Amino acid sequence: MRDLDLTSLRLFIAVCESRSITRVAADETIVVSAISKRLTQLEHIVGTKLLVRDKTGVRVTSAGETLLQHAYSLREKLGAIERDMGEHAEIVRGHVRVFAAATAVAEFLPGLLAAFLKVKEHEYIRVDLEEHVSHQVVFGVRRGLVPLGICWDVVDCDGLQTREFKRDQLGIVVHRSHPLAKLKRVAFERTLSYDQIGMQPSNAFQIAQGPGNAQADRPVRYRAVVASFDTAIRLAHADLGLAIAPNGMVEQFKHAEDIVFVPLTDPWAQRRFVLCSIDFDALSPASRMLADFLCG
């Protein structure tokens, strides 16, 4: 087993998780044939079939599942080595990957990450930020794909440690000529009498608006369905209907005098975002510094 190499094991883990060599090749910017060659060599070294390729992708054999668990364990041990040795370094260096919900990326993270990376002590730290819906954020942290995740706290974070990150308020965004524009606050039920700008089902907004839709006695009248808060707010500004968006996103349109934000009174409209990790105390020095900065 002395010929086992860490790169092949890392690629093996990625293929097992994605069930696709092509997808991993795209993510790693490596040609498919190179990954296939490494996997074949890995099977030759261990002396058994690890993966079965078919029309649906890649299936892990029972032997492959056994190796996968050992590979996860080895990855954790290597992470521990990095963390322990990092404690002895005078200058903290590191690469931190973060999965974050779309709203957190749009509202909070650009300014916070810029401030973190401008600190002199952080000049050798690199941060990679990926946008995902909240349940994918939690999945990525649980599987060890990333050390840190930021998600809406309505998702199941069981088994993870969490720290409060930020809060925001959902409300309706309307043109100032809209009948609801003069209200101080409004219940979601009252908005159902008017055309709305909806969001695509894959968007994180679908999770946010879901409780309101479930409790409503009438269906929502969608005038348009879009992919982002930014587009929804722009259509509301054009008086094509009302949009539901977080206050932080609307603040980016302060220059548009015709936009009015009216907070929703429904309990689900007050959202809490959390930073999650398998174990904050076991983070690498670079990851721990970022976690402390974000929640400080």
JOFEN-V536865 format. One record per pair of residues at least 12 apart in sequence whose ideal C-beta (glycine too) atoms are under 10 Angstrom apart, sorted by sequence separation. I is the first residue (numbers start at 0). GAP is how many residues later the second one is. D is the distance in Angstrom with one decimal. If there is no record, write none. Layout:
I,GAP,D
I,GAP,D
This chain:
11,12,9.6
19,12,9.9
20,12,9.5
38,12,6.3
48,12,5.3
49,12,9.7
50,12,9.6
51,12,8.5
81,12,7.9
136,12,4.1
152,12,9.1
173,12,9.7
222,12,8.0
223,12,10.0
230,12,8.9
231,12,7.8
232,12,5.7
248,12,9.5
279,12,8.8
10,13,6.5
13,13,7.2
21,13,9.1
47,13,7.7
48,13,9.6
49,13,5.9
50,13,5.7
81,13,10.0
99,13,10.0
135,13,9.0
136,13,6.7
137,13,5.8
148,13,9.5
171,13,10.0
179,13,9.1
195,13,9.3
222,13,10.0
231,13,6.2
9,14,9.9
10,14,9.2
13,14,7.2
20,14,5.4
38,14,9.6
47,14,9.4
48,14,6.6
49,14,3.8
112,14,5.9
131,14,9.6
136,14,4.2
150,14,8.9
152,14,9.7
170,14,8.2
171,14,6.2
178,14,8.7
179,14,7.0
228,14,7.6
235,14,9.4
246,14,6.1
276,14,6.8
20,15,6.2
35,15,9.7
47,15,4.5
48,15,7.6
49,15,9.1
97,15,8.7
129,15,9.4
133,15,8.6
135,15,8.8
136,15,8.9
141,15,9.1
149,15,5.6
170,15,7.8
178,15,7.3
197,15,9.9
228,15,9.0
229,15,8.9
245,15,9.5
274,15,9.3
275,15,9.9
279,15,9.4
46,16,9.2
47,16,8.6
49,16,9.2
112,16,6.8
129,16,7.7
133,16,8.7
134,16,7.8
138,16,9.6
140,16,8.6
141,16,9.3
149,16,8.5
151,16,9.6
171,16,8.6
177,16,7.5
223,16,6.3
228,16,4.7
232,16,6.6
236,16,7.1
242,16,9.8
244,16,7.9
246,16,7.3
274,16,6.1
10,17,7.1
35,17,8.9
45,17,7.3
49,17,6.1
128,17,9.9
131,17,8.3
133,17,3.8
134,17,9.5
137,17,5.5
141,17,6.6
173,17,9.3
222,17,5.5
223,17,6.9
225,17,8.6
227,17,9.8
228,17,7.2
231,17,9.0
232,17,6.4
235,17,9.6
274,17,10.0
9,18,9.0
20,18,7.6
42,18,9.6
45,18,9.4
47,18,9.4
49,18,8.6
108,18,9.5
127,18,8.6
131,18,9.7
132,18,8.5
133,18,4.7
136,18,7.7
137,18,6.9
140,18,9.5
141,18,6.7
169,18,9.1
171,18,9.3
222,18,4.1
241,18,9.8
242,18,10.0
10,19,7.8
38,19,9.0
47,19,8.9
109,19,9.1
128,19,10.0
129,19,9.7
131,19,8.5
132,19,9.2
133,19,8.6
134,19,9.8
135,19,9.4
137,19,5.9
140,19,6.0
171,19,5.8
221,19,7.9
222,19,9.2
223,19,9.4
228,19,9.5
229,19,7.2
232,19,8.4
233,19,8.2
236,19,5.5
238,19,8.1
274,19,5.8
14,20,7.1
42,20,8.9
45,20,9.4
95,20,9.8
108,20,6.4
133,20,7.5
134,20,5.1
136,20,9.5
137,20,9.0
140,20,9.7
173,20,8.4
191,20,9.2
220,20,8.1
228,20,4.6
232,20,5.9
235,20,9.9
236,20,9.9
237,20,9.2
241,20,8.8
243,20,7.2
274,20,5.6
6,21,9.8
13,21,8.7
14,21,9.6
42,21,8.9
45,21,6.5
126,21,9.6
128,21,9.3
133,21,4.4
134,21,7.9
137,21,9.2
187,21,8.3
190,21,8.5
191,21,9.7
204,21,9.5
207,21,10.0
227,21,9.3
228,21,8.6
236,21,6.1
273,21,9.0
41,22,9.7
108,22,9.4
132,22,8.8
133,22,9.8
137,22,6.8
171,22,8.9
197,22,6.8
202,22,9.5
204,22,9.6
229,22,8.1
233,22,8.7
235,22,9.6
236,22,5.2
6,23,9.8
10,23,9.0
11,23,9.3
14,23,9.7
133,23,9.4
187,23,8.6
188,23,8.2
197,23,9.4
198,23,9.5
202,23,8.6
204,23,8.7
228,23,9.4
229,23,8.8
232,23,8.5
235,23,7.1
236,23,9.8
245,23,9.2
10,24,5.5
14,24,6.8
42,24,9.6
104,24,6.7
137,24,9.9
171,24,8.6
172,24,8.5
187,24,4.0
191,24,5.8
195,24,5.6
197,24,4.2
200,24,8.9
202,24,6.3
204,24,6.9
219,24,9.7
235,24,9.1
10,25,10.0
38,25,9.8
41,25,8.1
103,25,9.6
104,25,8.9
105,25,8.6
186,25,9.2
187,25,8.6
190,25,9.1
191,25,8.0
192,25,8.2
194,25,9.3
195,25,6.2
196,25,7.4
197,25,8.3
199,25,6.0
201,25,8.3
202,25,7.3
203,25,9.3
233,25,9.4
235,25,9.8
243,25,8.3
245,25,7.1
11,26,8.0
104,26,4.9
188,26,7.7
191,26,4.6
193,26,9.8
194,26,5.3
195,26,5.7
196,26,6.4
197,26,7.1
198,26,6.8
199,26,7.1
202,26,8.6
232,26,7.0
7,27,9.1
10,27,5.8
11,27,6.4
103,27,8.7
104,27,9.3
187,27,7.6
188,27,6.1
191,27,7.6
193,27,7.2
194,27,7.5
195,27,6.6
196,27,5.3
197,27,4.4
198,27,6.4
199,27,5.2
204,27,8.0
9,28,9.8
10,28,7.2
93,28,9.5
102,28,9.7
187,28,6.8
188,28,7.2
191,28,6.3
192,28,8.4
194,28,4.0
195,28,8.7
196,28,7.7
197,28,7.4
198,28,7.2
199,28,9.0
232,28,9.3
7,29,9.6
8,29,9.5
91,29,6.7
92,29,10.0
94,29,10.0
95,29,6.6
96,29,9.4
97,29,6.5
98,29,9.7
99,29,6.2
101,29,5.3
188,29,8.1
190,29,8.3
191,29,7.3
193,29,9.2
194,29,8.6
195,29,9.6
196,29,6.3
198,29,7.8
202,29,9.6
7,30,4.5
11,30,6.0
20,30,8.6
90,30,8.1
91,30,7.4
92,30,9.4
93,30,7.6
94,30,7.8
95,30,7.1
96,30,8.0
97,30,7.0
98,30,8.2
99,30,7.3
100,30,7.7
101,30,7.9
103,30,9.1
190,30,9.6
198,30,7.8
6,31,7.2
7,31,7.3
10,31,8.7
11,31,9.7
91,31,9.4
92,31,4.2
93,31,5.4
94,31,4.8
95,31,5.0
96,31,4.7
97,31,5.1
98,31,5.3
99,31,6.3
100,31,7.1
101,31,7.1
102,31,9.1
18,32,9.6
20,32,7.7
90,32,8.4
91,32,6.7
92,32,6.8
93,32,7.4
94,32,8.0
95,32,7.2
96,32,8.1
97,32,7.1
98,32,8.0
99,32,7.3
100,32,6.7
101,32,9.0
187,32,9.4
196,32,9.8
198,32,9.1
211,32,7.9
4,33,8.3
7,33,6.8
8,33,7.6
90,33,5.8
91,33,6.4
92,33,8.8
93,33,9.3
94,33,7.0
95,33,9.2
96,33,7.1
97,33,10.0
98,33,5.0
100,33,4.8
103,33,9.0
198,33,6.5
7,34,5.0
15,34,8.7
22,34,8.6
23,34,9.3
90,34,9.8
98,34,9.8
99,34,9.2
100,34,9.6
196,34,8.1
197,34,7.9
14,35,9.4
15,35,7.7
21,35,8.5
22,35,9.7
88,35,9.5
98,35,9.4
100,35,9.0
169,35,9.1
196,35,4.5
208,35,5.9
4,36,8.9
14,36,6.9
19,36,9.4
20,36,8.2
21,36,9.5
100,36,6.1
195,36,9.1
196,36,8.4
207,36,7.5
3,37,9.8
4,37,8.7
7,37,8.5
18,37,7.8
19,37,4.9
20,37,6.2
98,37,6.9
99,37,6.5
196,37,9.1
207,37,9.2
2,38,8.1
3,38,7.6
11,38,7.2
18,38,4.3
19,38,6.3
98,38,4.3
169,38,6.2
196,38,4.8
204,38,9.4
207,38,8.1
2,39,9.3
11,39,8.2
17,39,8.2
18,39,5.1
97,39,9.0
98,39,8.6
169,39,8.1
195,39,10.0
196,39,5.9
204,39,7.3
4,40,9.2
17,40,8.2
18,40,7.3
98,40,8.7
167,40,9.9
195,40,9.0
204,40,8.0
2,41,9.0
3,41,6.1
18,41,8.1
98,41,4.5
108,41,7.5
196,41,9.7
204,41,9.2
2,42,5.3
3,42,8.1
14,42,9.3
15,42,7.7
97,42,9.5
98,42,6.9
107,42,8.3
169,42,8.9
1,43,9.1
14,43,5.8
15,43,9.6
16,43,9.6
96,43,8.6
97,43,9.6
196,43,6.6
197,43,8.9
0,44,6.8
15,44,5.2
194,44,9.9
195,44,9.6
196,44,4.9
198,44,8.7
0,45,7.6
14,45,8.6
103,45,9.8
104,45,8.3
194,45,7.2
195,45,5.1
196,45,7.0
197,45,8.6
198,45,8.4
0,46,9.9
98,46,7.5
99,46,9.6
103,46,4.6
194,46,3.7
195,46,5.4
196,46,4.2
197,46,8.9
198,46,9.4
98,47,5.0
102,47,9.5
103,47,7.8
193,47,6.8
194,47,7.2
195,47,7.0
196,47,8.3
11,48,9.5
15,48,6.7
96,48,7.5
97,48,6.1
98,48,9.8
99,48,8.7
100,48,8.6
102,48,9.9
103,48,8.3
193,48,5.6
195,48,7.4
196,48,9.2
14,49,9.5
15,49,8.2
96,49,4.3
97,49,8.0
98,49,7.7
99,49,6.9
100,49,6.1
102,49,7.5
95,50,8.4
96,50,6.9
97,50,4.9
98,50,4.6
99,50,4.0
100,50,5.1
190,50,9.9
15,51,8.9
16,51,8.8
95,51,6.7
96,51,7.7
97,51,6.9
98,51,7.4
99,51,7.6
100,51,5.8
190,51,6.0
214,51,7.9
11,52,8.0
15,52,5.1
95,52,6.8
96,52,9.6
97,52,6.8
98,52,8.1
151,52,7.5
154,52,8.0
211,52,7.8
14,53,9.9
93,53,9.9
111,53,9.4
150,53,9.3
153,53,7.0
190,53,7.8
214,53,8.7
12,54,9.5
100,54,9.0
111,54,9.1
153,54,8.7
211,54,6.0
213,54,9.6
11,55,7.1
12,55,6.6
15,55,8.4
151,55,6.8
208,55,9.9
210,55,7.3
11,56,7.3
15,56,9.7
108,56,9.6
151,56,7.4
153,56,9.2
172,56,8.9
185,56,9.5
187,56,8.0
210,56,8.1
211,56,6.5
107,57,7.6
108,57,9.4
153,57,8.6
210,57,3.9
211,57,7.9
8,58,8.2
12,58,5.2
107,58,5.2
177,58,8.4
209,58,8.1
210,58,8.8
8,59,9.4
11,59,6.2
12,59,7.0
106,59,7.5
172,59,7.4
208,59,8.5
107,60,8.4
172,60,5.2
174,60,10.0
207,60,7.5
208,60,9.4
8,61,8.7
9,61,8.0
12,61,9.6
103,61,7.1
106,61,6.4
172,61,9.7
174,61,6.6
175,61,9.7
177,61,7.0
180,61,9.3
206,61,9.8
207,61,8.2
8,62,4.7
12,62,7.1
103,62,7.0
172,62,9.4
173,62,5.8
174,62,6.3
176,62,6.5
179,62,6.8
3,63,9.6
7,63,9.6
8,63,9.7
102,63,9.4
172,63,4.5
173,63,8.9
174,63,7.5
175,63,9.1
177,63,8.9
178,63,9.8
207,63,6.9
9,64,9.7
100,64,9.9
103,64,9.1
171,64,8.2
172,64,7.8
174,64,3.9
177,64,6.6
206,64,9.8
5,65,9.4
8,65,6.7
9,65,7.6
78,65,8.3
99,65,9.2
102,65,7.1
173,65,8.0
174,65,8.7
3,66,9.9
8,66,7.8
174,66,9.4
3,67,9.6
102,67,9.6
136,67,9.9
173,67,8.4
174,67,8.7
5,68,7.9
9,68,9.8
75,68,7.2
78,68,8.2
135,68,9.8
172,68,9.8
173,68,4.8
5,69,8.7
8,69,9.8
74,69,6.6
132,69,7.4
134,69,9.6
171,69,10.0
172,69,6.6
173,69,7.9
3,70,9.1
132,70,7.8
133,70,6.5
171,70,4.8
172,70,4.5
71,71,8.5
132,71,5.0
170,71,9.8
171,71,7.0
172,71,7.4
190,71,9.2
5,72,7.3
71,72,6.6
131,72,8.8
132,72,9.9
134,72,8.3
170,72,9.6
171,72,5.8
172,72,5.2
130,73,9.1
132,73,8.7
133,73,6.6
170,73,7.2
171,73,8.2
172,73,9.9
190,73,8.2
132,74,7.1
133,74,9.7
169,74,5.9
170,74,7.2
172,74,9.5
189,74,9.6
169,75,7.0
170,75,7.9
189,75,9.4
169,76,5.6
170,76,6.2
172,76,8.6
185,76,5.1
187,76,5.7
188,76,9.7
167,77,9.7
168,77,6.7
169,77,7.8
172,77,5.7
180,77,9.4
182,77,9.1
184,77,6.6
185,77,7.6
186,77,7.0
187,77,8.1
188,77,8.4
167,78,4.3
168,78,4.8
171,78,9.9
180,78,9.4
181,78,8.3
183,78,7.3
184,78,5.2
185,78,6.3
186,78,5.0
187,78,5.0
166,79,9.9
167,79,6.0
168,79,8.5
169,79,9.9
170,79,7.5
180,79,4.3
182,79,5.2
183,79,8.0
184,79,7.4
185,79,6.7
186,79,6.2
167,80,5.2
172,80,8.3
175,80,9.9
177,80,9.9
179,80,8.3
180,80,9.6
181,80,8.8
182,80,9.3
184,80,5.0
185,80,9.4
187,80,8.4
166,81,9.8
167,81,8.6
168,81,9.8
174,81,9.7
175,81,7.7
176,81,7.9
180,81,7.1
183,81,9.9
187,81,7.4
165,82,8.3
175,82,5.1
177,82,7.3
179,82,6.1
186,82,9.4
174,83,5.5
175,83,7.5
176,83,9.4
185,83,9.9
173,84,9.4
174,84,7.2
175,84,5.2
177,84,9.2
184,84,9.8
173,85,7.8
174,85,7.3
172,86,6.2
173,86,5.3
172,87,7.3
173,87,8.3
171,88,8.5
172,88,5.7
173,88,7.0
170,89,9.5
171,89,7.4
172,89,8.1
170,90,5.1
171,90,5.0
169,91,9.9
170,91,5.3
171,91,8.4
168,92,9.0
170,92,4.2
171,92,6.7
169,93,7.7
170,93,5.2
168,94,5.4
169,94,5.3
170,94,9.5
168,95,7.7
169,96,8.2
171,97,9.7
105,98,9.9
169,98,7.8
170,98,6.9
104,99,9.8
169,99,4.0
102,100,9.9
103,100,9.3
168,100,6.4
169,100,7.6
101,101,7.2
102,101,6.0
167,101,9.4
168,101,5.9
169,101,6.5
101,102,4.7
102,102,8.1
167,102,8.1
168,102,7.5
100,103,5.6
101,103,8.3
166,103,7.0
167,103,5.3
102,104,9.9
166,104,6.6
167,104,8.5
102,105,7.9
165,105,8.9
166,105,5.2
167,105,7.5
100,106,9.0
165,106,8.0
166,106,7.1
100,107,9.9
164,107,8.2
165,107,4.9
163,108,6.6
164,108,4.6
165,108,9.0
163,109,7.8
164,109,5.5
165,109,9.3
161,110,9.9
163,110,5.9
164,110,4.7
161,111,9.9
162,111,6.4
163,111,7.8
164,111,9.1
161,112,4.2
162,112,4.8
160,113,9.6
161,113,6.8
162,113,7.9
153,114,8.0
159,114,9.0
160,114,9.1
161,114,4.9
162,114,8.3
159,115,10.0
160,115,6.8
161,115,8.1
159,116,4.5
160,116,5.5
153,117,8.0
156,117,6.9
158,117,9.8
159,117,6.6
160,117,7.2
162,117,7.3
152,118,8.0
153,118,8.5
159,118,6.3
160,118,6.3
161,118,9.3
151,119,5.8
152,119,4.7
154,119,9.3
156,119,5.5
158,119,8.0
159,119,8.9
160,119,5.4
151,120,7.4
152,120,6.8
159,120,9.9
160,120,8.6
151,121,5.9
152,121,4.8
154,121,9.3
160,121,9.8
16,122,9.8
105,122,8.2
106,122,9.0
150,122,6.8
151,122,8.0
16,123,9.8
105,123,6.6
149,123,6.0
150,123,6.5
152,123,9.1
105,124,7.7
149,124,7.2
150,124,8.7
148,125,8.7
149,125,5.5
150,125,6.4
16,126,6.6
101,126,8.1
102,126,7.4
148,126,7.3
149,126,7.5
164,126,9.8
16,127,9.8
101,127,8.2
147,127,6.3
148,127,4.8
16,128,7.5
147,128,7.3
148,128,7.4
162,128,7.3
165,128,8.9
146,129,10.0
147,129,5.6
148,129,9.9
162,129,9.3
164,129,6.2
165,129,9.2
12,130,9.2
145,130,10.0
146,130,6.0
147,130,9.7
164,130,6.0
12,131,8.8
13,131,9.0
145,131,9.1
146,131,7.7
162,131,8.3
163,131,6.8
12,132,9.3
146,132,9.3
147,132,9.0
162,132,4.5
146,133,9.3
161,133,9.9
162,133,10.0
140,134,9.8
141,134,9.0
143,134,7.1
140,135,5.4
142,135,9.7
146,135,8.8
147,135,7.6
137,136,10.0
139,136,9.9
140,136,6.4
141,136,7.3
146,136,5.6
136,137,10.0
140,137,6.5
146,137,7.0
137,138,6.6
105,139,9.9
106,139,6.2
133,139,8.8
136,139,7.5
146,139,9.2
147,139,6.0
105,140,8.5
106,140,8.7
107,140,6.9
133,140,9.7
146,140,4.5
147,140,9.6
106,141,3.6
145,141,9.2
146,141,9.0
102,142,9.1
103,142,9.9
105,142,7.8
106,142,6.0
133,142,9.9
147,142,6.8
102,143,5.8
105,143,6.1
146,143,8.9
147,143,6.0
103,144,9.5
106,144,8.6
146,144,8.4
149,144,7.8
102,145,7.8
106,145,8.6
102,146,7.5
105,146,8.4
147,146,8.2
124,159,9.9
126,159,8.6
124,160,9.0
125,160,8.3
126,160,9.6
124,161,4.7
123,162,8.4
124,162,9.1
126,163,6.6
121,164,8.1
124,164,7.1
107,165,7.7
124,165,7.3
106,166,8.9
121,167,6.7
102,168,7.8
120,168,7.8
121,168,8.2
103,169,5.4
100,170,9.7
102,170,7.6
103,170,9.8
118,170,8.9
103,171,9.4
121,171,8.2
100,172,6.8
99,173,8.8
115,173,8.1
116,173,9.5
115,174,6.3
118,174,7.9
99,175,9.2
115,176,10.0
116,176,9.9
97,177,9.0
98,177,9.4
112,177,8.5
115,177,4.9
111,178,9.5
114,178,7.9
115,178,7.6
112,180,9.2
111,181,7.5
112,181,8.7
111,182,6.1
108,185,8.4
107,186,8.7
95,187,8.8
95,188,7.6
93,189,9.8
94,189,8.9
97,189,8.8
93,190,5.4
95,190,5.2
96,190,8.8
103,190,9.9
92,191,9.7
93,191,6.5
94,191,7.2
95,191,4.9
91,192,8.9
92,192,8.6
93,192,2.7
94,192,9.3
95,192,9.5
97,192,7.5
91,193,4.8
92,193,6.9
93,193,6.9
95,193,8.6
97,193,9.5
91,194,5.6
93,194,9.5
95,194,5.3
93,195,8.4
95,195,8.9
88,196,7.5
91,196,9.2
93,196,8.9
97,196,8.9
85,197,10.0
86,197,9.6
87,197,9.9
91,197,6.4
82,198,9.8
85,198,5.8
86,198,6.5
82,199,6.8
84,199,9.8
85,199,4.1
82,200,7.1
83,200,9.6
84,200,9.5
85,200,7.3
82,201,4.8
83,201,9.8
85,201,9.7
75,202,9.3
79,202,7.4
81,202,5.6
82,202,6.8
85,202,9.3
78,203,7.9
81,203,8.8
82,203,9.5
78,204,9.1
79,204,9.4
81,204,9.3
82,204,8.6
78,205,6.9
81,205,10.0
82,205,8.5
75,206,8.9
78,208,9.7
